[in-house]
Amino acid sequence: MIKSNSVVVVGDMNPAIFSPAWIRRYIDLTIDDGSEAEVHVIHSEIADFMLSDLRFTVERNRITLRSMVHDMELLVAIFQQMFGEVLGHTPIWAYGVNLERHVDFGSFEKRNELGRRLCPLEPWGDWAKDFENKNPKMNGGMSTVSMKKQLSLEPEAYEIFTIQPSNAKEMDQSGVFFGMNNHFSQVTGKDKTDESFRKHLLQVMRENVPSYVSNFEGIVDHFMAWGEIHD
């Protein structure tokens, strides 16, 4: 299994101020092992660097924090400190909490069976009559399927769960990708600089992390149980 966690915060950012030194100075990075950071670029339009298995990508309208090692709770805690304390006046009005997993289903046949259950060929009529092929690279079928669950209209909150064949090299013929985006934002047309909404956004992010993680893992476990896949 390959995992990746990321949090995206949308707002008015100044990429030029962000650097590994800035993070180490202002953020209580408890997992910092003191190793040298990997800087890709630091510019007025974008900053991109790796620090202690955390990738920070800052653009004018958003900041993304991603890790293939650390849990979601740590990523959210960093943003809580960053925007709740250090950058307390930086306008922010939306976030996405994203969880991803690549799971090896053991064989092309088992992955294909899952695809057929989620996206059966019958509704596609004659167009799909030649989809079946023993060669995995020639076999037709599910490319991507997404399900959306609307939670609130104001503020806008929803979950999108996506399943598709994995693009991980080590499981390119048998792997399944599972991804979930948990979105929360100010409604279009409303004041994006509303301080009360900003505080509410950070509170909702902090309080909902456990349910985001458990909901995602519950769905992944559901499909792994169906496929008799063991972690």
MARLUM-11831 format. One record per residue: residue number from 1; z, x, y of N, C-alpha, C in turn; residue in three letters. Coordinates in steps of 0.1 Angstrom, whole numbers, padded with zeros to 4 digits. Example, Ala and Ser with C-alpha at 12.3 -4.5 7.8 and 13.67 -1.06 7.14 Angstrom:
residues 2
<rec 1, <0078, 0132, -0057>, <0078, 0123, -0045>, <0078, 0132, -0033>, ALA>
<rec 2, <0071, 0128, -0022>, <0071, 0137, -0011>, <0079, 0129, 0000>, SER>
END
This chain:
residues 231
<rec 1, <0000, 0008, -0012>, <0000, 0000, 0000>, <0000, 0009, 0012>, MET>
<rec 2, <-0008, 0005, 0022>, <-0009, 0012, 0035>, <-0004, 0002, 0045>, ILE>
<rec 3, <0005, 0006, 0054>, <0009, -0004, 0064>, <0007, 0002, 0078>, LYS>
<rec 4, <0007, -0007, 0088>, <0006, -0004, 0102>, <0012, -0015, 0110>, SER>
<rec 5, <0021, -0011, 0120>, <0027, -0020, 0129>, <0023, -0016, 0143>, ASN>
<rec 6, <0020, -0026, 0151>, <0017, -0024, 0165>, <0022, -0035, 0174>, SER>
<rec 7, <0025, -0031, 0187>, <0029, -0041, 0197>, <0020, -0038, 0209>, VAL>
<rec 8, <0014, -0049, 0215>, <0006, -0048, 0227>, <0013, -0056, 0238>, VAL>
<rec 9, <0015, -0050, 0249>, <0020, -0057, 0261>, <0009, -0057, 0272>, VAL>
<rec 10, <0006, -0068, 0277>, <-0004, -0070, 0287>, <0002, -0071, 0301>, VAL>
<rec 11, <-0003, -0063, 0310>, <0003, -0063, 0324>, <-0004, -0054, 0333>, GLY>
<rec 12, <0002, -0051, 0344>, <-0004, -0041, 0354>, <0002, -0027, 0351>, ASP>
<rec 13, <-0006, -0019, 0345>, <0000, -0006, 0340>, <-0006, 0006, 0349>, MET>
<rec 14, <0001, 0017, 0350>, <-0003, 0029, 0356>, <-0004, 0040, 0346>, ASN>
<rec 15, <-0015, 0042, 0339>, <-0016, 0051, 0328>, <-0012, 0065, 0332>, PRO>
<rec 16, <-0014, 0069, 0344>, <-0012, 0083, 0348>, <0002, 0088, 0347>, ALA>
<rec 17, <0012, 0078, 0347>, <0026, 0082, 0347>, <0030, 0085, 0332>, ILE>
<rec 18, <0023, 0080, 0323>, <0027, 0081, 0309>, <0023, 0094, 0302>, PHE>
<rec 19, <0033, 0100, 0296>, <0030, 0113, 0289>, <0042, 0114, 0279>, SER>
<rec 20, <0040, 0124, 0269>, <0052, 0126, 0260>, <0064, 0130, 0268>, PRO>
<rec 21, <0063, 0138, 0278>, <0074, 0143, 0286>, <0081, 0131, 0293>, ALA>
<rec 22, <0073, 0121, 0298>, <0079, 0109, 0304>, <0086, 0101, 0294>, TRP>
<rec 23, <0081, 0099, 0282>, <0087, 0091, 0272>, <0101, 0098, 0268>, ILE>
<rec 24, <0101, 0111, 0266>, <0113, 0118, 0262>, <0123, 0118, 0273>, ARG>
<rec 25, <0119, 0117, 0286>, <0128, 0117, 0297>, <0135, 0103, 0299>, ARG>
<rec 26, <0127, 0093, 0297>, <0132, 0079, 0301>, <0135, 0070, 0289>, TYR>
<rec 27, <0130, 0073, 0278>, <0132, 0064, 0266>, <0141, 0071, 0256>, ILE>
<rec 28, <0151, 0063, 0251>, <0160, 0068, 0241>, <0153, 0068, 0228>, ASP>
<rec 29, <0145, 0078, 0225>, <0137, 0078, 0213>, <0145, 0084, 0201>, LEU>
<rec 30, <0152, 0076, 0194>, <0162, 0081, 0184>, <0155, 0088, 0172>, THR>
<rec 31, <0142, 0085, 0170>, <0135, 0091, 0159>, <0128, 0104, 0163>, ILE>
<rec 32, <0129, 0108, 0175>, <0123, 0120, 0180>, <0127, 0133, 0173>, ASP>
<rec 33, <0118, 0139, 0165>, <0122, 0151, 0157>, <0120, 0164, 0165>, ASP>
<rec 34, <0115, 0163, 0178>, <0113, 0175, 0186>, <0100, 0182, 0183>, GLY>
<rec 35, <0092, 0176, 0175>, <0079, 0183, 0172>, <0070, 0182, 0184>, SER>
<rec 36, <0060, 0190, 0184>, <0050, 0190, 0195>, <0042, 0177, 0195>, GLU>
<rec 37, <0040, 0171, 0206>, <0032, 0159, 0207>, <0017, 0163, 0206>, ALA>
<rec 38, <0009, 0153, 0203>, <-0005, 0154, 0202>, <-0011, 0146, 0213>, GLU>
<rec 39, <-0016, 0152, 0223>, <-0022, 0145, 0235>, <-0037, 0145, 0234>, VAL>
<rec 40, <-0042, 0132, 0234>, <-0056, 0130, 0234>, <-0062, 0130, 0248>, HIS>
<rec 41, <-0056, 0122, 0257>, <-0060, 0122, 0271>, <-0049, 0116, 0279>, VAL>
<rec 42, <-0048, 0121, 0291>, <-0039, 0115, 0301>, <-0047, 0115, 0314>, ILE>
<rec 43, <-0050, 0103, 0319>, <-0059, 0101, 0330>, <-0055, 0088, 0338>, HIS>
<rec 44, <-0060, 0086, 0350>, <-0056, 0075, 0358>, <-0061, 0062, 0351>, SER>
<rec 45, <-0071, 0062, 0342>, <-0076, 0050, 0336>, <-0070, 0048, 0322>, GLU>
<rec 46, <-0066, 0059, 0315>, <-0061, 0058, 0301>, <-0052, 0070, 0298>, ILE>
<rec 47, <-0042, 0067, 0291>, <-0034, 0078, 0285>, <-0032, 0075, 0270>, ALA>
<rec 48, <-0034, 0085, 0262>, <-0034, 0083, 0247>, <-0028, 0095, 0241>, ASP>
<rec 49, <-0016, 0093, 0234>, <-0010, 0105, 0228>, <-0001, 0100, 0216>, PHE>
<rec 50, <0002, 0110, 0207>, <0010, 0108, 0195>, <0023, 0115, 0197>, MET>
<rec 51, <0034, 0109, 0194>, <0048, 0115, 0195>, <0057, 0109, 0184>, LEU>
<rec 52, <0061, 0118, 0175>, <0070, 0114, 0164>, <0065, 0102, 0156>, SER>
<rec 53, <0052, 0103, 0152>, <0045, 0092, 0144>, <0044, 0079, 0152>, ASP>
<rec 54, <0044, 0080, 0165>, <0042, 0068, 0174>, <0029, 0071, 0182>, LEU>
<rec 55, <0020, 0062, 0183>, <0008, 0064, 0191>, <0009, 0055, 0203>, ARG>
<rec 56, <0009, 0061, 0215>, <0010, 0054, 0227>, <-0004, 0054, 0233>, PHE>
<rec 57, <-0010, 0042, 0236>, <-0023, 0040, 0243>, <-0021, 0031, 0255>, THR>
<rec 58, <-0022, 0037, 0267>, <-0020, 0029, 0279>, <-0033, 0028, 0287>, VAL>
<rec 59, <-0037, 0016, 0290>, <-0048, 0013, 0298>, <-0043, 0005, 0311>, GLU>
<rec 60, <-0052, 0003, 0320>, <-0049, -0004, 0332>, <-0042, -0017, 0330>, ARG>
<rec 61, <-0047, -0024, 0320>, <-0042, -0038, 0318>, <-0034, -0040, 0305>, ASN>
<rec 62, <-0030, -0029, 0298>, <-0022, -0031, 0286>, <-0017, -0018, 0281>, ARG>
<rec 63, <-0006, -0018, 0273>, <-0001, -0007, 0266>, <0001, -0011, 0251>, ILE>
<rec 64, <-0004, -0002, 0243>, <-0003, -0004, 0228>, <0006, 0007, 0222>, THR>
<rec 65, <0015, 0003, 0214>, <0024, 0012, 0206>, <0021, 0009, 0191>, LEU>
<rec 66, <0017, 0019, 0184>, <0013, 0017, 0170>, <0020, 0028, 0161>, ARG>
<rec 67, <0023, 0024, 0149>, <0029, 0034, 0140>, <0025, 0030, 0125>, SER>
<rec 68, <0022, 0040, 0117>, <0020, 0037, 0103>, <0033, 0041, 0095>, MET>
<rec 69, <0043, 0045, 0102>, <0055, 0050, 0096>, <0067, 0041, 0099>, VAL>
<rec 70, <0069, 0038, 0112>, <0081, 0032, 0117>, <0080, 0017, 0117>, HIS>
<rec 71, <0092, 0010, 0115>, <0092, -0004, 0114>, <0090, -0011, 0128>, ASP>
<rec 72, <0087, -0024, 0127>, <0084, -0032, 0139>, <0096, -0032, 0148>, MET>
<rec 73, <0108, -0032, 0142>, <0120, -0033, 0151>, <0121, -0022, 0160>, GLU>
<rec 74, <0117, -0010, 0156>, <0118, 0002, 0165>, <0108, 0001, 0176>, LEU>
<rec 75, <0096, -0004, 0173>, <0085, -0005, 0183>, <0089, -0015, 0194>, LEU>
<rec 76, <0095, -0026, 0190>, <0099, -0036, 0199>, <0111, -0031, 0207>, VAL>
<rec 77, <0120, -0024, 0201>, <0132, -0018, 0208>, <0127, -0009, 0219>, ALA>
<rec 78, <0117, -0001, 0217>, <0111, 0008, 0227>, <0106, 0001, 0239>, ILE>
<rec 79, <0099, -0010, 0236>, <0093, -0018, 0247>, <0104, -0026, 0254>, PHE>
<rec 80, <0114, -0030, 0247>, <0125, -0036, 0254>, <0132, -0027, 0264>, GLN>
<rec 81, <0134, -0015, 0261>, <0140, -0005, 0270>, <0130, -0001, 0281>, GLN>
<rec 82, <0117, 0000, 0277>, <0107, 0004, 0287>, <0105, -0006, 0298>, MET>
<rec 83, <0104, -0019, 0294>, <0101, -0029, 0304>, <0113, -0037, 0309>, PHE>
<rec 84, <0124, -0036, 0301>, <0136, -0042, 0305>, <0145, -0034, 0314>, GLY>
<rec 85, <0143, -0021, 0313>, <0152, -0011, 0321>, <0144, -0002, 0329>, GLU>
<rec 86, <0136, 0006, 0323>, <0129, 0017, 0331>, <0118, 0012, 0340>, VAL>
<rec 87, <0110, 0003, 0335>, <0099, -0002, 0343>, <0102, -0017, 0346>, LEU>
<rec 88, <0114, -0020, 0351>, <0118, -0033, 0353>, <0111, -0042, 0362>, GLY>
<rec 89, <0102, -0036, 0371>, <0095, -0044, 0380>, <0080, -0044, 0377>, HIS>
<rec 90, <0076, -0038, 0366>, <0061, -0038, 0363>, <0058, -0052, 0358>, THR>
<rec 91, <0048, -0058, 0364>, <0044, -0072, 0359>, <0038, -0071, 0345>, PRO>
<rec 92, <0044, -0080, 0336>, <0038, -0082, 0323>, <0038, -0097, 0320>, ILE>
<rec 93, <0028, -0101, 0313>, <0027, -0116, 0311>, <0022, -0120, 0297>, TRP>
<rec 94, <0020, -0110, 0288>, <0016, -0114, 0274>, <0020, -0103, 0265>, ALA>
<rec 95, <0022, -0106, 0252>, <0023, -0096, 0242>, <0017, -0101, 0229>, TYR>
<rec 96, <0014, -0091, 0221>, <0010, -0094, 0207>, <0018, -0085, 0198>, GLY>
<rec 97, <0024, -0090, 0188>, <0031, -0083, 0177>, <0023, -0084, 0165>, VAL>
<rec 98, <0018, -0072, 0160>, <0008, -0072, 0150>, <0012, -0064, 0137>, ASN>
<rec 99, <0011, -0070, 0126>, <0015, -0064, 0113>, <0002, -0063, 0104>, LEU>
<rec 100, <0000, -0052, 0098>, <-0011, -0050, 0089>, <-0007, -0043, 0076>, GLU>
<rec 101, <-0014, -0047, 0065>, <-0011, -0041, 0052>, <-0025, -0040, 0045>, ARG>
<rec 102, <-0027, -0029, 0038>, <-0038, -0028, 0028>, <-0031, -0027, 0014>, HIS>
<rec 103, <-0035, -0037, 0006>, <-0029, -0038, -0008>, <-0039, -0036, -0018>, VAL>
<rec 104, <-0037, -0027, -0028>, <-0046, -0025, -0039>, <-0044, -0036, -0049>, ASP>
<rec 105, <-0055, -0044, -0052>, <-0054, -0055, -0062>, <-0058, -0050, -0076>, PHE>
<rec 106, <-0060, -0037, -0077>, <-0062, -0031, -0090>, <-0076, -0031, -0096>, GLY>
<rec 107, <-0084, -0040, -0091>, <-0098, -0040, -0096>, <-0107, -0048, -0086>, SER>
<rec 108, <-0120, -0045, -0087>, <-0129, -0053, -0079>, <-0129, -0068, -0083>, PHE>
<rec 109, <-0128, -0070, -0096>, <-0128, -0084, -0101>, <-0117, -0092, -0096>, GLU>
<rec 110, <-0105, -0086, -0095>, <-0093, -0094, -0090>, <-0095, -0097, -0075>, LYS>
<rec 111, <-0100, -0087, -0068>, <-0102, -0089, -0053>, <-0112, -0100, -0051>, ARG>
<rec 112, <-0123, -0099, -0059>, <-0134, -0109, -0058>, <-0129, -0123, -0061>, ASN>
<rec 113, <-0120, -0124, -0071>, <-0114, -0137, -0075>, <-0107, -0143, -0063>, GLU>
<rec 114, <-0099, -0134, -0056>, <-0092, -0139, -0044>, <-0102, -0144, -0034>, LEU>
<rec 115, <-0112, -0136, -0031>, <-0122, -0140, -0022>, <-0129, -0153, -0025>, GLY>
<rec 116, <-0131, -0156, -0038>, <-0138, -0168, -0042>, <-0128, -0180, -0040>, ARG>
<rec 117, <-0115, -0178, -0042>, <-0105, -0189, -0040>, <-0104, -0192, -0025>, ARG>
<rec 118, <-0104, -0182, -0017>, <-0103, -0185, -0002>, <-0116, -0190, 0004>, LEU>
<rec 119, <-0127, -0185, -0001>, <-0141, -0188, 0004>, <-0150, -0192, -0008>, CYS>
<rec 120, <-0149, -0203, -0014>, <-0157, -0207, -0025>, <-0172, -0208, -0021>, PRO>
<rec 121, <-0181, -0205, -0031>, <-0195, -0204, -0028>, <-0201, -0218, -0028>, LEU>
<rec 122, <-0196, -0228, -0034>, <-0202, -0241, -0036>, <-0206, -0247, -0022>, GLU>
<rec 123, <-0197, -0247, -0012>, <-0201, -0253, 0000>, <-0213, -0247, 0007>, PRO>
<rec 124, <-0217, -0235, 0003>, <-0228, -0228, 0010>, <-0242, -0231, 0003>, TRP>
<rec 125, <-0242, -0239, -0007>, <-0255, -0243, -0013>, <-0264, -0232, -0018>, GLY>
<rec 126, <-0277, -0234, -0017>, <-0286, -0225, -0022>, <-0285, -0211, -0016>, ASP>
<rec 127, <-0281, -0210, -0004>, <-0280, -0197, 0003>, <-0271, -0187, -0005>, TRP>
<rec 128, <-0261, -0193, -0012>, <-0251, -0184, -0019>, <-0254, -0183, -0034>, ALA>
<rec 129, <-0265, -0188, -0039>, <-0267, -0188, -0053>, <-0269, -0174, -0059>, LYS>
<rec 130, <-0273, -0164, -0051>, <-0275, -0151, -0056>, <-0264, -0141, -0051>, ASP>
<rec 131, <-0253, -0147, -0047>, <-0242, -0138, -0042>, <-0236, -0130, -0053>, PHE>
<rec 132, <-0234, -0135, -0065>, <-0228, -0128, -0076>, <-0235, -0116, -0080>, GLU>
<rec 133, <-0228, -0105, -0080>, <-0234, -0092, -0084>, <-0223, -0083, -0090>, ASN>
<rec 134, <-0226, -0077, -0101>, <-0216, -0068, -0107>, <-0214, -0055, -0099>, LYS>
<rec 135, <-0224, -0052, -0091>, <-0222, -0040, -0082>, <-0214, -0044, -0070>, ASN>
<rec 136, <-0202, -0039, -0068>, <-0193, -0043, -0057>, <-0200, -0042, -0043>, PRO>
<rec 137, <-0209, -0033, -0042>, <-0216, -0031, -0029>, <-0227, -0041, -0027>, LYS>
<rec 138, <-0231, -0048, -0037>, <-0242, -0058, -0036>, <-0236, -0072, -0038>, MET>
<rec 139, <-0224, -0073, -0042>, <-0218, -0086, -0043>, <-0215, -0093, -0030>, ASN>
<rec 140, <-0219, -0106, -0029>, <-0217, -0113, -0016>, <-0204, -0122, -0017>, GLY>
<rec 141, <-0200, -0125, -0005>, <-0188, -0134, -0005>, <-0180, -0132, 0008>, GLY>
<rec 142, <-0167, -0134, 0006>, <-0158, -0134, 0018>, <-0159, -0120, 0025>, MET>
<rec 143, <-0161, -0121, 0038>, <-0161, -0110, 0047>, <-0148, -0110, 0055>, SER>
<rec 144, <-0145, -0121, 0061>, <-0132, -0122, 0068>, <-0128, -0137, 0069>, THR>
<rec 145, <-0116, -0140, 0066>, <-0111, -0154, 0068>, <-0098, -0153, 0076>, VAL>
<rec 146, <-0097, -0162, 0086>, <-0086, -0162, 0095>, <-0080, -0177, 0096>, SER>
<rec 147, <-0067, -0178, 0096>, <-0061, -0190, 0098>, <-0052, -0189, 0110>, MET>
<rec 148, <-0052, -0200, 0119>, <-0045, -0200, 0131>, <-0034, -0211, 0131>, LYS>
<rec 149, <-0022, -0207, 0135>, <-0011, -0217, 0136>, <-0006, -0217, 0150>, LYS>
<rec 150, <-0009, -0228, 0157>, <-0005, -0230, 0171>, <0010, -0234, 0172>, GLN>
<rec 151, <0017, -0226, 0179>, <0032, -0229, 0180>, <0036, -0236, 0193>, LEU>
<rec 152, <0029, -0232, 0204>, <0032, -0238, 0217>, <0020, -0237, 0226>, SER>
<rec 153, <0019, -0246, 0236>, <0008, -0246, 0245>, <0012, -0240, 0259>, LEU>
<rec 154, <0025, -0242, 0262>, <0030, -0237, 0275>, <0045, -0233, 0273>, GLU>
<rec 155, <0047, -0220, 0272>, <0038, -0209, 0271>, <0029, -0209, 0259>, PRO>
<rec 156, <0018, -0202, 0260>, <0009, -0201, 0248>, <0014, -0192, 0237>, GLU>
<rec 157, <0016, -0198, 0226>, <0021, -0190, 0214>, <0014, -0195, 0202>, ALA>
<rec 158, <0010, -0185, 0194>, <0003, -0188, 0181>, <0003, -0176, 0172>, TYR>
<rec 159, <0001, -0179, 0159>, <-0001, -0169, 0149>, <-0014, -0169, 0143>, GLU>
<rec 160, <-0021, -0158, 0141>, <-0033, -0157, 0134>, <-0032, -0148, 0122>, ILE>
<rec 161, <-0035, -0153, 0110>, <-0034, -0145, 0098>, <-0048, -0142, 0093>, PHE>
<rec 162, <-0051, -0130, 0090>, <-0065, -0126, 0086>, <-0065, -0119, 0073>, THR>
<rec 163, <-0074, -0122, 0065>, <-0076, -0115, 0052>, <-0091, -0111, 0051>, ILE>
<rec 164, <-0093, -0098, 0046>, <-0106, -0093, 0044>, <-0106, -0081, 0034>, GLN>
<rec 165, <-0117, -0078, 0029>, <-0117, -0066, 0020>, <-0113, -0053, 0028>, PRO>
<rec 166, <-0105, -0045, 0021>, <-0099, -0033, 0028>, <-0110, -0023, 0031>, SER>
<rec 167, <-0109, -0016, 0042>, <-0118, -0005, 0045>, <-0112, 0008, 0042>, ASN>
<rec 168, <-0100, 0008, 0036>, <-0093, 0021, 0033>, <-0101, 0028, 0022>, ALA>
<rec 169, <-0104, 0041, 0023>, <-0113, 0048, 0014>, <-0107, 0048, 0000>, LYS>
<rec 170, <-0094, 0049, -0001>, <-0088, 0050, -0015>, <-0088, 0037, -0022>, GLU>
<rec 171, <-0091, 0026, -0016>, <-0091, 0013, -0023>, <-0103, 0005, -0018>, MET>
<rec 172, <-0114, 0012, -0015>, <-0126, 0005, -0009>, <-0132, -0006, -0018>, ASP>
<rec 173, <-0130, -0006, -0032>, <-0135, -0016, -0040>, <-0125, -0025, -0046>, GLN>
<rec 174, <-0112, -0023, -0043>, <-0102, -0031, -0049>, <-0091, -0035, -0039>, SER>
<rec 175, <-0092, -0030, -0027>, <-0081, -0033, -0017>, <-0084, -0045, -0009>, GLY>
<rec 176, <-0073, -0051, -0005>, <-0073, -0063, 0004>, <-0065, -0060, 0017>, VAL>
<rec 177, <-0071, -0063, 0028>, <-0064, -0062, 0041>, <-0058, -0075, 0045>, PHE>
<rec 178, <-0045, -0074, 0049>, <-0038, -0085, 0054>, <-0033, -0082, 0068>, PHE>
<rec 179, <-0036, -0090, 0078>, <-0032, -0088, 0092>, <-0026, -0100, 0098>, GLY>
<rec 180, <-0016, -0099, 0107>, <-0011, -0110, 0114>, <-0008, -0107, 0128>, MET>
<rec 181, <-0014, -0115, 0137>, <-0012, -0114, 0152>, <-0002, -0125, 0156>, ASN>
<rec 182, <0009, -0121, 0162>, <0018, -0130, 0168>, <0017, -0129, 0183>, ASN>
<rec 183, <0011, -0140, 0189>, <0007, -0139, 0204>, <0016, -0148, 0212>, HIS>
<rec 184, <0020, -0143, 0224>, <0029, -0150, 0233>, <0024, -0147, 0247>, PHE>
<rec 185, <0021, -0157, 0255>, <0016, -0153, 0269>, <0019, -0165, 0279>, SER>
<rec 186, <0018, -0161, 0292>, <0018, -0170, 0302>, <0005, -0178, 0302>, GLN>
<rec 187, <0005, -0191, 0306>, <-0006, -0199, 0306>, <-0016, -0195, 0317>, VAL>
<rec 188, <-0029, -0195, 0314>, <-0039, -0191, 0324>, <-0038, -0200, 0336>, THR>
<rec 189, <-0038, -0194, 0348>, <-0037, -0201, 0360>, <-0023, -0201, 0366>, GLY>
<rec 190, <-0013, -0198, 0357>, <0001, -0197, 0362>, <0004, -0183, 0368>, LYS>
<rec 191, <0015, -0182, 0376>, <0018, -0170, 0383>, <0022, -0159, 0372>, ASP>
<rec 192, <0014, -0149, 0371>, <0016, -0138, 0362>, <0028, -0129, 0366>, LYS>
<rec 193, <0032, -0130, 0379>, <0043, -0122, 0384>, <0056, -0129, 0384>, THR>
<rec 194, <0056, -0141, 0378>, <0069, -0149, 0377>, <0080, -0141, 0370>, ASP>
<rec 195, <0090, -0137, 0377>, <0101, -0129, 0371>, <0108, -0136, 0360>, GLU>
<rec 196, <0110, -0149, 0362>, <0118, -0156, 0351>, <0110, -0157, 0338>, SER>
<rec 197, <0096, -0158, 0339>, <0088, -0158, 0327>, <0088, -0144, 0321>, PHE>
<rec 198, <0088, -0134, 0329>, <0089, -0120, 0324>, <0101, -0118, 0316>, ARG>
<rec 199, <0113, -0122, 0321>, <0125, -0121, 0313>, <0125, -0129, 0300>, LYS>
<rec 200, <0119, -0141, 0301>, <0118, -0150, 0290>, <0109, -0143, 0279>, HIS>
<rec 201, <0098, -0137, 0283>, <0089, -0130, 0274>, <0096, -0119, 0266>, LEU>
<rec 202, <0104, -0111, 0273>, <0111, -0100, 0266>, <0121, -0106, 0257>, LEU>
<rec 203, <0128, -0117, 0261>, <0138, -0123, 0252>, <0131, -0128, 0240>, GLN>
<rec 204, <0120, -0135, 0241>, <0113, -0141, 0230>, <0108, -0130, 0220>, VAL>
<rec 205, <0103, -0119, 0226>, <0098, -0108, 0217>, <0110, -0103, 0209>, MET>
<rec 206, <0121, -0101, 0216>, <0133, -0095, 0209>, <0138, -0104, 0198>, ARG>
<rec 207, <0140, -0117, 0201>, <0146, -0126, 0192>, <0137, -0130, 0180>, GLU>
<rec 208, <0124, -0129, 0182>, <0115, -0134, 0172>, <0110, -0123, 0162>, ASN>
<rec 209, <0113, -0110, 0164>, <0109, -0100, 0155>, <0112, -0103, 0141>, VAL>
<rec 210, <0125, -0106, 0137>, <0128, -0109, 0123>, <0119, -0120, 0117>, PRO>
<rec 211, <0116, -0130, 0124>, <0108, -0141, 0119>, <0093, -0136, 0118>, SER>
<rec 212, <0088, -0129, 0127>, <0075, -0123, 0126>, <0073, -0115, 0114>, TYR>
<rec 213, <0082, -0106, 0111>, <0082, -0098, 0099>, <0083, -0106, 0086>, VAL>
<rec 214, <0093, -0115, 0086>, <0095, -0122, 0074>, <0084, -0132, 0071>, SER>
<rec 215, <0078, -0138, 0081>, <0066, -0147, 0079>, <0054, -0139, 0073>, ASN>
<rec 216, <0052, -0128, 0079>, <0041, -0119, 0074>, <0043, -0115, 0060>, PHE>
<rec 217, <0055, -0109, 0057>, <0057, -0104, 0044>, <0057, -0116, 0034>, GLU>
<rec 218, <0062, -0128, 0038>, <0061, -0139, 0029>, <0047, -0143, 0025>, GLY>
<rec 219, <0038, -0143, 0034>, <0024, -0146, 0031>, <0018, -0135, 0022>, ILE>
<rec 220, <0020, -0123, 0025>, <0015, -0112, 0017>, <0021, -0113, 0003>, VAL>
<rec 221, <0034, -0115, 0002>, <0040, -0116, -0011>, <0034, -0128, -0019>, ASP>
<rec 222, <0031, -0139, -0012>, <0025, -0151, -0019>, <0012, -0147, -0026>, HIS>
<rec 223, <0003, -0139, -0019>, <-0010, -0135, -0025>, <-0008, -0124, -0035>, PHE>
<rec 224, <0002, -0116, -0033>, <0004, -0105, -0044>, <0010, -0112, -0056>, MET>
<rec 225, <0018, -0122, -0055>, <0023, -0129, -0067>, <0012, -0136, -0074>, ALA>
<rec 226, <0003, -0142, -0066>, <-0009, -0149, -0073>, <-0017, -0138, -0081>, TRP>
<rec 227, <-0019, -0126, -0075>, <-0027, -0116, -0082>, <-0019, -0108, -0092>, GLY>
<rec 228, <-0006, -0111, -0093>, <0003, -0104, -0102>, <0003, -0089, -0098>, GLU>
<rec 229, <0004, -0086, -0085>, <0004, -0073, -0080>, <0018, -0069, -0077>, ILE>
<rec 230, <0023, -0058, -0081>, <0036, -0053, -0079>, <0037, -0042, -0069>, HIS>
<rec 231, <0046, -0042, -0060>, <0047, -0032, -0049>, <0050, -0018, -0055>, ASP>
END
